[in-house]
Amino acid sequence: MASKNVETGLLTIFIQHTSASLVIQENADLDVVLDMADFFERLVPESDPRYRHTLEGPDDMPSHIRAALTQTHLSIPVLGGRMALGTWQGLYVFEHRAGPQRRSVVLHLAG
């Protein structure tokens, strides 16, 4: 993100969903994000017969639990008009549902 108006500030990012989250992770190797997704699938498996909330399918409740274990908002400093992410850091929408979804992300930049 580059901004011509804000040199120094704080960017708040918020995802408006209960079955997806936001993460900052390594962006040099896609395997990091894939390994994270695999880990969360093992940690919170689909089709557990103990789940009560299954209205939208076997990935419904696991997606809510995975979102609760991660974050729905992040704050990132802005320095020199750019997000002050580390060299290897990238910002990701971490989708917890099995199929593609339409997601909304709200950005608020203060500076």
C-alpha positions as CSV (number, residue, x, y, z in Angstrom):
1,M,0.0,0.0,0.0
2,A,1.4,3.4,-1.0
3,S,-0.1,6.6,0.2
4,K,0.7,10.1,-1.0
5,N,-1.2,11.7,1.8
6,V,-0.1,9.8,4.9
7,E,3.6,9.5,5.6
8,T,3.4,8.2,9.2
9,G,0.3,6.6,10.7
10,L,-1.5,3.4,11.5
11,L,-3.4,1.1,9.1
12,T,-6.2,-0.9,10.7
13,I,-7.4,-3.8,8.6
14,F,-10.7,-5.6,9.5
15,I,-12.3,-8.6,7.8
16,Q,-16.1,-8.6,8.1
17,H,-16.6,-12.3,8.5
18,T,-16.7,-15.1,11.1
19,S,-15.2,-17.8,8.9
20,A,-12.1,-16.1,7.6
21,S,-9.3,-14.2,9.2
22,L,-6.2,-12.1,8.6
23,V,-2.6,-13.2,9.1
24,I,0.8,-11.8,8.5
25,Q,3.1,-14.5,7.3
26,E,6.1,-15.2,5.2
27,N,5.6,-14.2,1.6
28,A,8.7,-15.6,0.0
29,D,7.6,-19.3,0.0
30,L,3.9,-20.2,-0.6
31,D,4.5,-23.5,1.3
32,V,4.3,-21.5,4.5
33,V,0.7,-20.6,3.9
34,L,-0.2,-24.1,2.6
35,D,1.4,-25.7,5.7
36,M,-0.6,-23.3,7.9
37,A,-3.8,-24.3,6.2
38,D,-2.9,-28.0,6.6
39,F,-2.1,-27.5,10.3
40,F,-5.4,-25.9,10.9
41,E,-7.2,-28.7,9.1
42,R,-5.6,-31.2,11.5
43,L,-6.2,-29.0,14.5
44,V,-9.8,-28.3,13.8
45,P,-11.1,-31.1,11.5
46,E,-14.3,-31.0,9.4
47,S,-17.2,-33.4,10.0
48,D,-16.6,-33.9,13.7
49,P,-19.9,-35.4,14.9
50,R,-19.7,-33.3,18.1
51,Y,-20.4,-30.1,16.1
52,R,-23.9,-28.8,16.5
53,H,-23.6,-25.8,14.1
54,T,-23.5,-27.5,10.6
55,L,-26.2,-25.5,8.8
56,E,-23.9,-24.6,5.9
57,G,-22.1,-27.9,5.7
58,P,-19.3,-29.8,7.4
59,D,-16.8,-26.9,7.1
60,D,-19.2,-24.5,8.9
61,M,-18.3,-24.8,12.5
62,P,-14.6,-25.6,11.9
63,S,-14.3,-22.3,10.0
64,H,-15.7,-20.4,13.0
65,I,-13.3,-22.1,15.4
66,R,-10.3,-21.4,13.1
67,A,-11.3,-17.8,12.8
68,A,-11.5,-17.6,16.6
69,L,-7.9,-18.9,16.9
70,T,-6.5,-16.3,14.5
71,Q,-7.4,-12.6,14.0
72,T,-10.2,-10.7,12.3
73,H,-8.2,-7.4,12.5
74,L,-4.6,-6.2,12.3
75,S,-2.8,-2.9,12.9
76,I,0.2,-2.1,10.8
77,P,2.4,1.0,11.2
78,V,2.8,3.2,8.1
79,L,6.2,4.7,7.7
80,G,7.3,6.7,4.6
81,G,3.8,6.3,3.1
82,R,4.1,2.4,3.1
83,M,3.1,-0.4,5.4
84,A,6.1,-1.1,7.7
85,L,6.1,-4.9,7.1
86,G,9.3,-6.9,7.5
87,T,11.3,-8.1,4.5
88,W,9.6,-11.5,4.4
89,Q,6.1,-10.5,5.6
90,G,2.9,-10.5,3.6
91,L,-0.7,-9.9,4.5
92,Y,-3.1,-12.7,3.8
93,V,-6.8,-13.3,4.0
94,F,-6.9,-16.8,5.6
95,E,-9.9,-18.5,4.2
96,H,-11.3,-21.2,6.5
97,R,-14.2,-22.5,4.4
98,A,-13.6,-25.3,1.9
99,G,-14.9,-23.5,-1.2
100,P,-14.3,-20.0,-2.6
101,Q,-16.1,-17.2,-0.8
102,R,-16.7,-13.5,-1.4
103,R,-15.0,-11.5,1.4
104,S,-15.1,-7.8,2.5
105,V,-12.1,-6.1,4.1
106,V,-12.3,-2.7,5.7
107,L,-9.2,-0.4,5.8
108,H,-8.8,2.6,8.1
109,L,-5.7,4.7,7.8
110,A,-5.0,7.3,10.4
111,G,-2.0,9.6,10.4
